[in-house]
Amino acid sequence: MKTKTIGFIGGGNMATSLIRGLIASGHSPRQIWVSDTSAELLNAHADQLHVNTARDNATVVNEAEVVVLAIKPQVLREVALEIAPLLKHKHGLMVSIAAGIGQRSLALWLGGDTAIVRCMPNTPALVLTGATALHANANVNDEQKDLAENILRAVGLTLWVDDEAELDTVTAVSGSGPAYFFLLMEAMEAAALQMGLDERSARLLIQQTALGAAKIALESADSPAQLRARVTSPGGTTQRAVETFQQGGFEALVSKALHAARDRSVEMAKQLGAD
């Protein structure tokens, strides 16, 4: 992969994280191209990351063997139609990290024979601890699958899904997931302040507890239910808190929230995709 030229259309936070991850893994900045509408952003990339920059997307498409579409879903159709004529004589790989736009729409805009990998990363990619699910269309060969996986692995964990529809569930679970944990941390902090802790102490304790719990879960072969049981002493403080959560319908509310997020992902695909 380190010999491939990789282009990014869009130089925002997620693209920046991917570029930093690629460089940290040994990819030469001289083999990375970035285009963006912001001259200020491009200048920052050139000065800080020493990558190639361009104001026009055509340059990136012409220079790169794989192009990452790192732009907002609302402008993806316009950009895809703009670069489609350039792809007719190229057999490169297009990787989309734009939420809500399915491969059917991308293929209609880019050309039916385009090799497309659609990805659903999440915001922890910004600190190189992301979780990304990928799905390839029938035009993607094994080498291109490896290439796409290596690009996204530069910012965290990757996994492939067999059915593109699963990406809607992935969006609900990991794509939107960080916000759920932030919401719990926010509520815990508010309660801690009500019970007398100062803000700095409460926040630090909650953040470290979240980190520790995630680390235990990642390093253990046990299920979350088993891990919870192990730290819940009968008749103790943890059991009282967990029972209070459950009496309030915690599990049902989580299920309802994730179903709502998945359904919204499906709606967005219909609203923003091809007619």
Secondary structure as the mmCIF struct_conf table of DSSP 4:
data_model
#
loop_
_struct_conf.conf_type_id
_struct_conf.id
_struct_conf.beg_label_comp_id
_struct_conf.beg_label_asym_id
_struct_conf.beg_label_seq_id
_struct_conf.end_label_comp_id
_struct_conf.end_label_asym_id
_struct_conf.end_label_seq_id
TURN_TY1_P TURN_TY1_P1 LYS A 2 THR A 3
BEND BEND1 LYS A 4 LYS A 4
STRN STRN1 ILE A 6 ILE A 9
BEND BEND2 GLY A 12 GLY A 12
HELX_RH_AL_P HELX_RH_AL_P1 ASN A 13 ALA A 24
TURN_TY1_P TURN_TY1_P2 SER A 25 GLY A 26
HELX_RH_3T_P HELX_RH_3T_P1 PRO A 29 GLN A 31
STRN STRN2 ILE A 32 SER A 35
BEND BEND3 THR A 37 THR A 37
HELX_RH_AL_P HELX_RH_AL_P2 ALA A 39 LEU A 49
STRN STRN3 ASN A 52 ALA A 54
BEND BEND4 ARG A 55 ASP A 56
HELX_RH_AL_P HELX_RH_AL_P3 ASN A 57 GLU A 63
BEND BEND5 GLU A 65 GLU A 65
STRN STRN4 VAL A 66 LEU A 69
BEND BEND6 ILE A 71 ILE A 71
HELX_RH_AL_P HELX_RH_AL_P4 PRO A 73 LEU A 87
TURN_TY1_P TURN_TY1_P3 LYS A 88 HIS A 89
STRN STRN5 LEU A 93 SER A 96
TURN_TY1_P TURN_TY1_P4 ALA A 99 GLY A 100
HELX_RH_AL_P HELX_RH_AL_P5 GLN A 103 LEU A 110
TURN_TY1_P TURN_TY1_P5 GLY A 112 ASP A 113
STRN STRN6 ALA A 115 MET A 120
HELX_RH_3T_P HELX_RH_3T_P2 THR A 123 VAL A 127
TURN_TY1_P TURN_TY1_P6 LEU A 128 LEU A 128
STRN STRN7 GLY A 130 ALA A 136
TURN_TY1_P TURN_TY1_P7 ALA A 138 ASN A 139
HELX_RH_AL_P HELX_RH_AL_P6 ASP A 142 ARG A 153
TURN_TY1_P TURN_TY1_P8 ALA A 154 VAL A 155
STRN STRN8 GLY A 156 TRP A 160
BEND BEND7 ASP A 162 ASP A 163
TURN_TY1_P TURN_TY1_P9 GLU A 164 ALA A 165
HELX_RH_AL_P HELX_RH_AL_P7 GLU A 166 VAL A 170
HELX_RH_PI_P HELX_RH_PI_P1 THR A 171 GLY A 175
BEND BEND8 SER A 176 SER A 176
HELX_RH_AL_P HELX_RH_AL_P8 GLY A 177 GLN A 194
TURN_TY1_P TURN_TY1_P10 MET A 195 GLY A 196
HELX_RH_AL_P HELX_RH_AL_P9 GLU A 199 GLU A 219
BEND BEND9 ALA A 221 ASP A 222
HELX_RH_AL_P HELX_RH_AL_P10 PRO A 224 ARG A 230
TURN_TY1_P TURN_TY1_P11 VAL A 231 VAL A 231
TURN_TY1_P TURN_TY1_P12 PRO A 234 GLY A 235
BEND BEND10 GLY A 236 GLY A 236
HELX_RH_AL_P HELX_RH_AL_P11 THR A 237 GLN A 247
TURN_TY1_P TURN_TY1_P13 GLY A 248 GLY A 249
HELX_RH_AL_P HELX_RH_AL_P12 PHE A 250 LEU A 272
BEND BEND11 GLY A 273 GLY A 273
#
